[in-house]
């Protein structure tokens, strides 16, 4: 069944018009373009480096599943490249910019030796060639992770691993060449880590543990001083936390939860407060938007956070300031998300990508707009 669907997909997607929504795009945004068909329900991982954007996703052909990448500049996309990274079935790809136009890629996949998934990394050159990797970072079954770029062109990765009932929190720093340092444990009984850069440039770490949201400033020696900020969002058996994210949003920090309830309903929740506060107010459910996903990349001087979200009429561009969510404009109309969108940013451009799904596959698409001068 899946192979037949793939054959049909490859035939249909040879005609670009058949894979792109017929709806007219909002005036500020470009017409949606097809990136590729994919075996995933979320948007591709996306990041800018030296003015060029790279999209990474789980691709396929008639015989194999593989990690695919495509680079773009402006509205021009280069051909799809299959990365020589031997996956079983890569999950949760994340990509962040490195030095000199390079990219750091992270993902979960089956262990090379042992049970469960592991966290892997690879360094891609500015030409999207694999310069290092795959590098196995986790030493035990890994469940969720977060990454953030460093000023040196390296990255910091934090993930949960070990006993699924009480996973440990581990971290590792990678240099600009993708070479990891020695991993170190930074927490116990921890799930769903998130990383964010504060307005002063420092990195803040968040995690869920024992029904609470915890935070700590990042410490280079790994000795994190955790504070329980607030209760986390309640979930019943069968509910899925699709993403826990953190970002600066004005003078405050924001933490968001994207949850798929067992009845199929999507929800987005938000909490905010000062990075150095001892407690925050409880998270609140957002009523007008779901699948709220923050931007990655350059930030504007005002501190306002751009994000993409599902509304009743399509995908909206919203701003978040000190926990207040404001819908600015529609970016793609008559679109119903099956998973998380992605919003990547440079000094003057926003690129929104998402997945439109059928029975057995998804079409990955993107649109973009120039930022007004007062938002750069």
N, C-alpha and C positions, 0 to 999 in steps of 0.2 A: 504494500500500500504506500509506504513512504517513498520507495524507489520510484513508483509510478508517479507520485505527486512531484518528486524532484524532476523527473523528465518533463512533465508538463510545465513546471515552473521555469525550467531553463528555456523551453520553447517560447513561453509567454513573455518572459522578461527580455527576450531579444527585441521585442517591440516596446520601447520605453514608454510610449503613451499608454500602453495597457497596464503598466505598473505604477503610474503616477496618478493621484487623485485628479478628477476632472474639475473640482471646485476652484474658483478663482481665488488666488492668494490675497491676503490683505495687502494694501498698496505699499506699505513700507517693507514688506518681505518679498524675497524672490520666489518664483514658482518652484514648488517642491521638485527635487531631483532624486532619482533612484541611486542609492549607493550600491546595493546588492541584495539578492535574496539571502536568507539566513535561517539557521535553526535556533532561534531564540525569540523571546517575546519582549525583551527590553531593547532600548536604543543601543547602537554600537557605542563602545567606549570612544571618547573623542577628546583631543587636546590640541592646542596650538603650540608650536615651537618655531621661533624665528619667522613668524608670519605665515607659516604653512600649517594646515590642519591635517591630522591623521585620524582615520576611523579604523577601529579594530572590532572584529566580530567572529562568531563561529560560522564558518562557511562549509560548503559541501559540494561534491560532484556526484557522479553516478556510483562511485565506489567508496569514497572516503569522506571523513569529517576532518576539517583543518581550521587553523587560525588564519584569517584573511585580514589584509590591511589595504587601505587606499588613501592616497594623499591628495589634497586639494589646495588650490590657491585661487582666491576669488570664487568664481562660479565654475571653474574648470577642474575636473577630476581626472587624475591619472589612472591607468589601468589597474585592476585588482592584482595584488601580489599574494601568493600563498607563502606564509612564513614557514621556514624549515624547523618548526618546533613540534616534536612528535607528541600530539595529544591523544588521550582517549576520548574525552569530551570536555573541552575547556569551559569553565563557568566563571561568571562575575569578572570579566576582564576590566581592568582599570589601566589607564595610560596617563602619564604626566610628562611634562617637558623636561628635558635634560640640558646639558651644555652644548653649545654650537649647533643648535637645531636638532639634536638627538631626542629620543623618547625612551622613557622607562616603561615597560609593560609588565603588569602583574596579573595573575589569574590563579584559580583553583583548578586542579585536575587530579586524576588518580595517581596514587603513590607509585613511584618507580619500583619500590621494594617495600611491601607491606600493605596494610589495609587502609581504606578511607582515602580522602583527598589530601593533597598537600598544597601549600602556597609556593608558586614559582615566580621567577622574574626573568626578564631578558632586556638587554639594551639594544635598541634599534638606532642605526645611524640616521642622519638627516635624509639619506636616500632610502631609508626603510630596510636596510640590510641588517641581519642579526649579527651584532658584534660580540655579544656575550649571552649565553643562555642555551637551553633553559637551566636556571639555577634553582635548586630545591632549597627553600628557606625554612619551611616548617620541618620539625623533627618528629611530629606525631600527627594524627588526623587533625586537619584544620577546617574551620567552619565559616568564619567571616573575617574580613580584614579591612584596613583603611591605609591609604598611602598619601603622602604629601611631599612636594618637591622642596629641596633645600636651596639656599642661595648659592651654594657651591656647584650646583648642577647635579648633585646627588639626590637621594630620597630617604625618607623615613617610612618604614612599614610597621604596622602593629596588627596582630591577629590573635584569635583565640584558637587553642589547640588542646588535645589531650582527651581526658575523660569527658564524654558529652554531658554528663550530669553536672560536673563542676569543672569546666575548662579553664585552663590557665591563660593569662594574657602575656604574649611575647612580643618583642620588638627587635628590629635590626636596622642599622643604617647602611646604605649603599653609597659608594662614592660615584663620581661622575662617569666612571667606566663601567658601572654596574657591579663592581666587586663588593660583596657584603662583608661587614665586620662580624664579630662574634655575636650571635643572637643572645638576648638576655630576657629573663622573665621579669615582668613589671607589674603583675597583678595575679590574683587568684579568683576562682569562681566568677569569671568574667565572660560576657558575651557582647557581640555587636559593638566593636570599637569604632570610634570616629575621631578624626583629626581636623583641626581648624587653625588657621593663622589669625591671631589677634591683630587689632589695629596697630599695636606697637611692634608687630613683627614676630612676637613669641608664638610658640606652638602650644595649643591646648589639647589635651587628650580627654575623651569621654568614653564611657562604657556603661553597660547595664550589668547590675549584679544585685541579687536578692530583692528584686522588685523596685530598685532605686536606680536613678541616674547619678553616676559618679563622675568627678572631673579632677584633673591635676594639670598644672603646667608641666610641659615636657622638661626633663632633666637629662643632661647628657650622660650622667652616670647610671641612669635607669632607676634611681631611687625616687619614685613618684610619691607625692603626698596627696592622698585621695580625700576628697570631700564629697559627701552624699548631698546632692543639690535638691532633688525632688523625687517624687514617685515617678515611675515609668508608666507608659500607657498599658492598661490591662488587656490581656489577650486570653481567649478561651482555647481549649483544644480544637485544632483544625484551623485556627487563625495563623497567618504567616506575616512576620515582619519582613517586608521586602527591602527596606533600607532604613538605617539610622544614620542621619547626617548632621554635621555641625558646620557653622560658618559665622563669621562676623556679619552683623546686620545693623549697621549704624554704630552707636556707642556700645551696644550690647553684643553678646553672643547669642545665636539661635541654635536650637537643636530640633530636628524634625524627625517624625516617624511616618513612614508609609506602610500601611497595613492592608492586607487582603483578608477580609473576614471569610469564615467558612461558608457563608451564604453567597459569596461572590462579590460582595460590596467592597469597594475601595475606600479607604479613609486616610486623610492626612492630619496629623496632630503637630502642634508647635509649642515649644517652651522657650523662654528667653530670660536673660538676666546678665548682670555684670560678670566678667570672667573671674574676678577675685571675690565674688559674693560667697557667703557661707550657705545660702539657700536660695532657691527660686520658687516662684509660684508653680502650681501644678500645670502640666501641659493641657492645652485646650484643643478641641476638635475644630477644624476649619470647615465652614459650612458651604462655601461657594466653589472650592477647588479640591481636587484630589491629585495624587501622584506628584506632589510638590517636590521639585528637584532643583537645587541651587546651581548657579553658574560655577564654572571652573575657569581659572585663568586670571587675567589682569582685573584689578578692582579700580573703581573710580574714587576720586578724592573725597566725595561726600560720605562714603561708607555704605550707601544703599546697596543692598544685595539684590541682584536680578535672579529670577527663578522661572522655570517653566512649570505649567500645571494644566491638568484637564479641567475643562468647564463643560457646561451643558452644550455649548456650540462648537467646541474644538479645543485646541491647545492655546493657552494664553501666556503672554509675557507678563509677569508680575514683579513688583518690587517689595522687598521686606525691609522695614526700618524699625529697629527696636521692638520686634515682634508683631508689628502691624503689617498685614498683607494687603496690597492694593493692586487690583487688576489694571494694567496699563493699556493693553491692546491685545487683539487676537493675532496670533502668529500663523496658525493653520486652522482652517474652518472645516467643519463636517468630518472631523477626525475623532475616533474613539480609541484611546490608548489601551493596549493590552498589558502594558508594563511601563516601566520608568522611561521618561524621556531623558535627553541629555542636552545641556546648554553650555557651550564653550565660548570663551570671550578673549579678544585681544583688545588693544587700546581703542580701536575704532569699529569693531565688528562683533556681532553676536551670531553664532551658528547653532541652530536648533535641529536636533535629529531625533527620530522616533521609529518605532516599528508598527507597521500595519499588517495584521495577521490574517491568514487563512486557516484551513483545517490542520495543515501539517508543516507550515513554514511561515516566514514573515518576509515582507519587503521592507528594507531599511531605507528611509528617506531623510533628506535634510532641506532646510531653507535658511536664509540668512538675511540680515539687514545691517546697514550702517548705523552706528550710534549717533544721536544728535550731539552737537559740539559740547553742550552743557553736561553731558553724561560721560565724557571721556576723561 
